[in-house]
Amino acid sequence: MTAPTLPLERSALSPAARTEALGRMRKSSAGQELDVLVVGGGVVGAGAALDAASRGLSVGLVEARDWASGTSSRSSKLVHGGLRYLEQLDFHLVMEALTERGLMLQRLCPHLVRPVSFLYPLTHRGWERPYVGAGLVLYDTLGLSRGWGRGLPHHRHLSRAGVARICPALRADACVGGVRYWDGQVDDARHTVTLVRTAAGLGALAANRAQVVGLTRLGQRVTGAVVRDLESGEDLEVAARRVVNATGVWTDDTQGLATDRGQVRVRASKGVHLVVPRDRIRSDVGLILRTETSVLFVIPWGRHWLVGTTDTDWSLDKAHPAASAVDIDYLLDHLNPVLETPITRDDIEGVYAGLRPLLSGESDATSKLSREHTVVTPVPGMVVVVGGKYTTYRVMAEDAIDAAVHGLPGPVPASCTDRLPLVGAEGWPAVLNAASRLAAESGLSTERIEHLLGRYGSLVPDLLDLVAADPELAEPLPGKGADDYIAAEVVYAVAAEGARHVEDVLARRTRISFETFDRGAGAAERVAQLMAPLLGWDSSAEAGEVEHYRRRVEAERRSQLAADDRSADATRLDAPDVVPTVALGAAGD
């Protein structure tokens, strides 16, 4: 196919926009420095870039891999306060998170965050119902303290018969009743990319596959960074008044470029999730189950369930945390005792593992380490933000930029991101009401339009313009499960969302990599064909992309049979990265 043309707004993360951003960040091109350079394209880095750009500052944002390729595409996909933090009496964290949940549901990105309900099975008569009920009364009301409604129903108590009606998959002897409550759900990777797009629309210069390989300094002050365009191998120097280190589990590595006397240390905790088809567990609600050390979620996810998560220390490869057979067995062993029909390994469509960046402490149990965040300035000119949880990304970003602008010349406005809808949220109620009309005009089914609306919001007409120009782009991608997505979404991922490789599309712009039994291997060739003309690939490059992706899938499958973390890690690393990153040295190297 030929490269399609698509009129896009400033926020589009097109290949040309990436090239322009890198050119404008280069120190020699403008002869002046950025106000803020944000390092790290996860949810916190993307949020920091948006916060800074919305205050009128000049901003650069660079990410060594793909947007959200680390922790921010591998979470439990929940926007929640955290019931277990309430039980730990961490009221501040819960209240802060519930306030952010309300903002995301009602103002910032209602097209991306939607309500999801859970059943908490009660297993003890007498004391447990009032105990859990009191906690959920507090959970339902804490978010109101800052002026934001929940945007969700109150919790409801259920008898054993009531539990059986909404969750027939639960064994009759698994509970004596239950409580149903509501939280929020988000496609984490899509939300993070939307943050980057919103920041770009406000003037931020954003480039993925661009790694900070060194920091520039004047005496002890950090004055910018050396950034390597990993696609071309070219280095460029970026001058910035402040550098914000928002690299999550890579915080110590990035901080080490400036000093070996960091004020914070990060430990990585591995969380593994299984993905199973929706028909394997008959239930209208999700489940939350207690384990010995934490909780286990069974989360509705379209035509699937997400089952997770583990919480174990990880000190191996940070880019590709591997799920082992032990992780998978742990999840099945804790889920199956409450189900009428147990889940087997043959039922598992996908598995994904992610790392949480936790503030290091004395406890050996990562489940007990703090989910609070911190912002520090280890050396002049550099701000480090680390810790926290996905739901509170906006507060973390605001705190980081508050610290970064301290000492900048002239007045800097306060953060306004609590009032700033993300791209796709503008006019959301009206475009949602127009679903039937959009279906009739485009020739797509109403169900297909509704699926697109839940991913792109009011930007859906951009995709429908692509389909109108080339009706072949209305075709579903090949493979069972992959057919939830159409070809136009691949084109749009490259033209507007910064996707540069087949992996970017299958693992993050869509979630085909864990929503299908073949992990997207069957769709890879078609995806590469759609991407090739947009990125200038020849036939050899196109075939190489498919081969890289299939090797990744095979390595992941084999790692999930390994008996321990070290074996799983070594097996996963058999598949090379499609774009290798640079190993960072310590300060002064």
C-alpha positions in Angstrom: 0.0 0.0 0.0 1.0 3.6 -0.4 1.5 5.9 2.5 -1.8 7.5 3.4 -2.2 11.2 4.0 -4.0 12.4 7.1 -4.4 16.0 8.3 -3.5 15.9 11.9 -3.5 18.4 14.7 -0.3 19.6 16.5 -0.5 16.7 19.0 0.2 14.1 16.4 3.3 12.0 17.1 4.2 11.4 13.5 7.6 10.3 12.2 8.1 13.8 10.9 7.2 15.3 14.2 9.8 13.1 16.0 12.5 14.2 13.5 11.5 17.9 14.0 11.4 17.5 17.8 14.9 16.1 17.9 16.2 18.8 15.6 14.6 21.6 17.7 16.0 20.1 20.9 19.5 20.1 19.6 21.5 22.8 21.4 23.1 24.3 18.2 19.8 24.6 16.3 18.1 27.2 18.5 21.0 28.7 20.4 19.0 28.6 23.7 18.2 26.1 26.4 14.9 24.4 27.2 13.3 25.2 30.5 12.8 21.5 31.3 14.1 18.3 29.8 12.1 15.3 31.1 13.8 11.9 30.8 11.5 8.9 30.8 8.3 8.3 28.7 6.2 6.4 31.2 3.1 7.9 32.8 5.0 10.1 35.3 7.4 11.5 32.7 4.6 12.1 30.2 2.6 13.7 33.0 5.6 15.9 34.0 6.0 17.0 30.3 2.3 17.9 30.2 2.4 19.8 33.5 5.5 21.8 32.4 4.1 22.6 28.9 0.7 23.6 30.4 2.6 26.2 32.5 4.0 27.8 29.4 7.5 26.4 29.8 9.7 25.1 26.9 9.8 21.3 27.3 11.6 18.3 25.9 10.6 14.7 26.6 12.8 11.7 25.6 12.3 8.0 26.1 14.9 5.3 25.4 12.4 2.7 24.2 8.7 3.3 23.3 6.2 5.4 25.2 4.9 3.4 28.2 7.2 0.4 27.3 8.2 -0.2 30.9 5.9 -0.2 34.0 3.2 2.0 32.4 2.1 -0.7 29.9 2.2 -3.6 32.4 0.0 -2.6 35.3 -3.3 -4.0 36.6 -5.0 -1.4 34.4 -6.8 0.0 37.5 -7.5 3.6 38.5 -8.1 3.1 42.2 -7.4 4.2 45.8 -6.1 0.8 46.9 -8.1 -1.0 49.6 -5.1 -2.6 51.1 -3.5 0.8 51.7 -6.7 1.7 53.6 -6.2 -1.3 55.8 -2.6 -0.2 56.4 -4.0 3.1 57.6 -2.4 5.1 54.7 -5.3 7.4 54.5 -3.4 10.2 52.7 -2.4 7.9 49.8 -6.0 6.5 49.5 -7.6 10.0 49.6 -5.1 11.4 47.1 -5.7 8.4 44.7 -9.5 8.5 45.0 -9.5 12.3 44.2 -7.4 11.5 41.1 -9.7 8.7 40.2 -12.7 11.1 40.2 -10.8 13.7 38.1 -9.9 11.0 35.5 -13.4 9.6 35.3 -15.2 12.9 35.1 -13.0 15.5 33.6 -9.5 14.6 32.4 -10.1 11.4 30.3 -13.6 10.0 30.6 -13.1 8.3 27.2 -10.2 6.2 28.6 -11.3 5.5 32.1 -14.5 3.6 32.8 -16.2 2.1 35.9 -15.5 -1.5 36.8 -17.1 -3.4 39.7 -15.6 -6.0 42.0 -17.0 -8.7 44.3 -15.3 -9.0 47.7 -16.3 -12.5 48.9 -16.9 -12.7 52.7 -15.6 -15.9 54.2 -16.4 -15.4 57.9 -19.7 -14.9 59.6 -20.3 -12.1 62.1 -17.3 -9.8 62.3 -16.2 -9.6 58.6 -19.2 -8.0 57.1 -19.2 -4.9 59.4 -15.4 -4.7 59.2 -15.3 -4.7 55.4 -18.4 -2.6 55.1 -16.9 0.1 57.3 -13.8 0.1 55.2 -15.8 0.5 52.0 -17.9 3.3 53.5 -14.7 5.1 54.2 -13.4 4.2 50.7 -16.5 5.5 49.1 -16.3 8.9 50.9 -12.6 9.8 51.2 -12.5 11.1 47.6 -15.3 13.6 48.4 -13.1 15.5 50.9 -11.5 17.5 48.1 -14.7 18.5 46.3 -14.8 15.7 43.7 -17.7 13.2 43.6 -16.9 9.6 43.2 -18.4 9.3 39.8 -19.2 5.7 40.8 -22.0 3.9 42.7 -21.9 3.1 46.4 -20.8 -0.3 47.5 -23.6 -2.9 48.1 -23.9 -5.8 50.4 -24.9 -9.2 49.0 -26.2 -12.5 50.4 -24.7 -15.8 49.3 -27.6 -16.1 46.9 -26.9 -12.6 45.6 -23.2 -13.5 45.1 -24.3 -16.6 43.1 -26.5 -14.5 40.8 -23.7 -12.1 39.7 -20.8 -14.6 40.0 -21.9 -18.2 39.3 -18.2 -19.2 38.7 -17.6 -18.9 42.5 -17.8 -22.1 44.4 -20.8 -22.3 46.7 -18.6 -23.0 49.7 -16.1 -20.2 48.9 -18.1 -17.5 50.7 -20.9 -16.7 53.1 -21.9 -13.5 51.2 -20.1 -10.6 49.7 -19.8 -6.9 49.0 -19.8 -5.3 45.6 -17.9 -2.1 45.0 -16.7 0.0 42.1 -13.4 1.4 40.9 -12.0 2.7 37.6 -10.2 0.9 34.8 -7.8 2.3 32.1 -5.7 1.0 29.2 -2.5 2.2 30.8 -0.4 2.3 27.6 -3.0 4.2 25.6 -3.5 6.7 28.4 0.3 7.4 28.6 0.5 7.9 24.9 -2.4 10.3 25.1 -0.6 12.3 27.8 2.4 12.6 25.5 0.1 13.8 22.6 -1.5 16.3 24.8 1.8 17.7 25.9 3.0 17.8 22.3 -0.2 19.8 21.4 0.9 22.4 23.9 4.4 22.7 22.4 6.4 19.9 24.1 9.1 18.4 21.9 8.7 14.6 22.3 10.9 11.8 20.9 10.8 8.1 21.7 13.7 5.7 20.9 15.9 8.6 22.1 18.1 7.7 25.1 20.0 10.0 27.5 23.5 8.6 27.4 25.2 11.4 29.4 24.6 14.6 31.3 26.3 17.9 30.6 27.4 19.9 33.6 28.9 23.3 34.6 30.7 22.5 37.8 28.3 20.5 39.9 25.2 21.8 38.1 23.5 19.7 35.5 22.9 21.8 32.4 21.4 19.3 30.0 21.9 15.9 28.4 23.5 14.0 25.6 20.7 12.2 23.8 21.3 9.4 21.3 18.8 8.9 18.5 18.7 5.1 18.7 17.2 4.8 15.3 20.1 6.7 13.6 22.9 6.3 16.1 23.4 10.1 16.1 24.1 12.0 19.4 22.8 15.4 20.1 23.4 17.8 23.0 20.3 19.2 24.6 20.7 22.2 26.9 18.1 22.6 29.7 17.8 24.7 32.8 16.4 21.7 34.6 16.5 17.9 33.9 13.7 15.8 35.5 14.6 12.2 36.0 11.3 10.2 35.7 12.7 6.9 34.7 11.0 4.7 37.3 12.9 1.4 37.9 15.8 3.0 35.9 16.1 5.9 38.3 19.4 4.8 39.9 20.9 4.3 36.5 20.0 7.8 35.2 20.8 9.4 38.5 24.2 7.7 38.4 25.1 9.7 35.3 25.2 12.8 37.6 26.3 11.5 41.0 27.0 8.3 42.9 25.6 9.8 46.1 21.9 9.7 45.3 19.3 10.7 47.9 16.9 7.9 46.9 17.3 4.2 46.0 14.8 2.2 44.1 13.8 -1.5 44.4 11.9 -3.2 41.6 9.0 -5.4 42.5 7.7 -7.8 39.8 4.0 -8.1 39.1 2.8 -10.8 36.8 -0.7 -11.0 35.2 -2.4 -13.8 33.3 -5.0 -13.2 30.6 -7.8 -15.7 30.1 -10.9 -15.6 27.8 -14.0 -14.2 29.4 -16.0 -17.4 29.0 -13.6 -19.3 31.3 -15.0 -17.5 34.3 -18.7 -17.0 34.5 -19.2 -13.7 36.3 -20.7 -10.2 35.8 -18.1 -8.7 38.1 -14.4 -8.8 38.9 -13.1 -10.5 42.0 -10.8 -9.4 44.8 -9.3 -12.2 46.9 -7.0 -12.1 49.9 -3.7 -13.9 49.8 -1.1 -14.5 52.6 0.7 -11.2 51.9 -1.5 -9.1 49.6 -4.6 -9.4 47.3 -5.4 -11.1 44.0 -7.6 -9.4 41.4 -9.7 -11.0 38.7 -10.4 -8.0 36.4 -12.8 -7.7 33.5 -11.0 -6.7 30.3 -13.1 -6.7 27.2 -13.4 -10.3 26.0 -10.9 -11.3 28.6 -10.0 -11.5 32.3 -6.8 -10.2 33.8 -5.6 -12.3 36.8 -3.0 -10.8 39.0 -0.8 -9.9 40.6 2.4 -11.2 42.1 4.7 -9.0 44.2 8.2 -10.2 44.4 11.7 -8.7 44.4 13.4 -8.4 41.0 17.1 -7.6 40.4 17.6 -8.9 36.8 16.9 -7.3 33.4 14.7 -4.3 33.8 13.5 -3.9 30.3 12.1 -7.4 30.0 11.0 -8.8 33.3 10.1 -12.4 32.8 7.3 -14.4 34.2 8.4 -17.9 35.3 6.4 -21.1 35.9 6.5 -20.3 39.6 4.7 -17.0 39.0 2.0 -18.6 36.9 1.5 -21.5 39.4 1.2 -18.9 42.2 -1.7 -17.1 40.5 -3.5 -20.3 39.5 -3.0 -21.8 43.0 -4.6 -18.8 44.6 -7.5 -18.4 42.1 -8.6 -22.0 41.5 -9.7 -23.0 45.0 -12.6 -20.5 44.8 -13.7 -21.4 41.3 -16.3 -24.1 40.3 -14.2 -24.8 37.2 -10.5 -24.3 37.6 -8.3 -22.4 35.1 -5.6 -24.5 33.5 -2.5 -23.5 31.6 -4.3 -24.3 28.4 -6.8 -21.5 29.2 -4.1 -18.9 29.4 -4.1 -16.5 26.3 -1.4 -14.2 27.5 1.0 -13.4 30.3 2.7 -10.1 31.0 5.1 -9.0 33.7 6.0 -5.5 34.9 8.1 -3.8 37.5 7.0 -1.4 40.1 9.5 1.2 41.2 9.4 1.2 45.0 11.3 3.4 47.4 13.9 1.2 49.0 13.5 0.3 52.6 14.6 -2.1 55.2 11.7 -4.6 54.7 12.5 -7.7 52.8 8.9 -7.9 51.5 8.3 -5.7 48.6 4.5 -5.7 49.4 5.4 -3.7 52.5 7.5 -1.0 50.8 6.0 2.4 50.3 3.8 3.3 47.4 4.2 7.0 48.3 6.3 9.1 46.0 9.2 11.4 46.6 10.8 14.3 44.8 14.5 15.2 45.5 17.3 17.3 44.0 20.4 15.1 44.3 22.5 17.7 42.4 21.8 21.3 41.2 19.8 21.3 38.0 18.4 17.8 38.4 15.1 16.7 39.9 14.3 13.1 40.6 10.7 11.8 41.0 10.1 8.2 42.0 7.7 5.9 43.7 3.9 6.3 43.8 1.3 4.4 41.8 -0.2 4.8 38.4 -3.4 6.5 39.7 -1.4 9.4 41.3 0.8 10.1 38.3 -0.6 13.7 37.9 0.2 14.6 41.5 3.7 13.2 41.1 4.2 15.2 37.9 3.0 18.4 39.5 5.3 17.9 42.5 8.2 17.3 40.2 7.7 20.4 38.1 7.1 22.5 41.3 10.5 21.4 42.4 12.0 22.0 38.9 10.8 25.5 38.5 12.1 26.6 41.8 14.8 29.2 41.1 13.9 29.7 37.4 13.8 33.3 36.3 10.4 35.1 36.3 7.1 33.9 37.7 5.9 30.5 36.7 2.2 29.7 36.8 0.9 27.0 39.1 -0.1 23.6 37.7 -3.4 23.5 35.9 -3.5 19.9 34.8 -6.4 19.1 37.2 -8.5 21.2 34.8 -7.0 20.1 31.5 -8.8 17.4 29.5 -6.6 15.2 27.4 -6.8 14.9 23.7 -9.9 12.9 22.8 -11.8 14.1 25.8 -13.0 17.3 24.1 -16.7 16.9 23.2 -16.7 13.3 24.5 -20.4 13.1 25.5 -21.5 14.5 22.1 -19.4 12.1 20.1 -20.5 9.2 22.3 -24.1 10.1 21.5 -23.3 10.1 17.8 -22.1 6.4 17.8 -25.0 5.2 15.7 -24.7 8.0 13.2 -20.9 7.4 12.9 -21.6 3.7 12.2 -24.1 4.5 9.5 -21.9 7.0 7.8 -18.7 4.8 7.9 -20.3 1.4 7.2 -18.7 0.0 10.4 -20.9 -1.8 13.0 -22.1 0.1 16.0 -20.1 -2.3 18.2 -16.9 -1.5 16.2 -17.5 2.3 16.6 -18.1 1.9 20.3 -14.8 0.0 20.6 -13.0 2.8 18.8 -14.7 5.4 20.9 -13.4 3.7 24.1 -9.8 4.0 22.7 -9.7 7.3 20.8 -12.6 9.3 22.2 -13.5 12.4 20.1 -10.5 11.6 17.7 -12.5 8.7 16.2 -13.4 10.8 13.1 -9.6 10.9 12.2 -9.7 7.1 11.9 -12.9 7.1 10.0 -11.3 9.6 7.5 -8.6 7.0 6.9 -11.2 4.4 6.2 -13.1 6.7 3.9 -9.9 7.3 1.9 -9.0 3.6 1.8 -11.9 1.2 2.6 -9.4 -1.7 3.0 -8.3 -0.1 6.3 -11.7 -1.1 7.7 -10.7 -4.7 7.6 -10.0 -6.4 10.9 -6.4 -7.6 11.6 -5.9 -11.3 11.0 -6.2 -13.8 13.9 -8.8 -14.7 16.5 -8.7 -11.9 19.1 -6.6 -9.6 16.9 -9.8 -9.0 14.9 -10.9 -6.6 17.7 -8.7 -4.1 15.9 -8.9 -2.8 12.3 -6.1 -1.9 9.9 -6.7 1.8 10.2 -5.6 1.6 13.9 -2.1 0.4 12.7 -1.8 3.3 10.3 -3.0 5.8 12.9 -0.6 4.4 15.5 2.3 5.3 13.2 0.9 8.6 11.8 -0.3 10.0 15.1 0.8 7.9 18.1 4.6 7.5 17.7 4.7 3.8 16.9 7.9 2.9 15.1 8.0 -0.9 15.2 5.7 -3.8 15.0 6.2 -4.5 18.7 5.0 -1.0 19.5 1.7 -1.6 17.7 1.0 -5.2 19.0 2.2 -4.7 22.6 1.1 -1.1 23.3 -1.0 0.8 20.7 -3.2 -2.4 20.7 -3.0 -5.1 23.3 -2.9 -8.0 20.8 0.4 -9.3 22.4 -1.5 -10.6 25.4 -5.1 -10.8 24.2 -4.6 -13.7 21.7 -3.4 -17.3 22.1 -0.7 -16.8 19.5 0.4 -13.5 21.2 0.0 -11.6 18.0 2.4 -13.6 15.9 -0.3 -14.2 13.3 -1.0 -10.5 12.9 2.6 -9.4 12.8 3.1 -9.7 9.0 -0.1 -7.6 8.2 0.9 -5.0 10.7 4.4 -4.7 9.2 2.9 -4.4 5.7 0.7 -1.5 6.9 3.6 0.3 8.7 6.3 -0.1 6.0 5.3 2.7 3.6 4.8 5.1 6.5 8.3 4.5 7.9 10.2 3.9 4.6 10.9 0.2 5.2 12.1 -1.9 2.3 11.2 -5.6 2.1 14.2 -6.7 4.1 13.4 -4.3 7.0 9.7 -5.3 6.9 10.6 -9.0 7.1 13.1 -8.3 9.9 10.4 -6.6 12.0 8.2 -9.7 11.7 11.1 -12.0 12.6 12.0 -9.8 15.6 8.5 -9.9 16.9 8.1 -13.6 16.5 11.4 -14.3 18.3 10.1 -12.1 21.2 6.9 -14.2 21.4 8.8 -17.5 21.3 11.3 -16.3 24.0 8.5 -15.2 26.3 6.7 -18.5 25.9 9.8 -20.5 26.8 10.6 -18.2 29.7 7.2 -19.0 31.2 8.2 -22.6 31.5 11.3 -21.8 33.4 11.6 -23.0 37.0 12.9 -19.7 38.5 13.5 -16.0 37.8 17.1 -16.4 36.8 16.3 -19.1 34.2 13.3 -17.2 32.9 15.4 -14.0 32.5 18.1 -15.8 30.6 15.6 -17.4 28.3 13.7 -14.1 27.6 16.9 -12.4 26.7 17.5 -14.9 23.9 15.4 -12.6 21.8 17.3 -9.3 21.0 15.7 -5.9 21.2 14.5 -4.5 17.8 16.4 -1.3 18.8 19.2 -2.0 21.3 19.7 0.6 24.1 23.0 1.8 25.5 24.4 0.4 28.8 24.8 3.5 31.0 28.0 4.1 33.0 28.4 5.8 36.3 29.1 9.5 36.9 32.5 10.4 35.7 33.0 7.3 33.4 
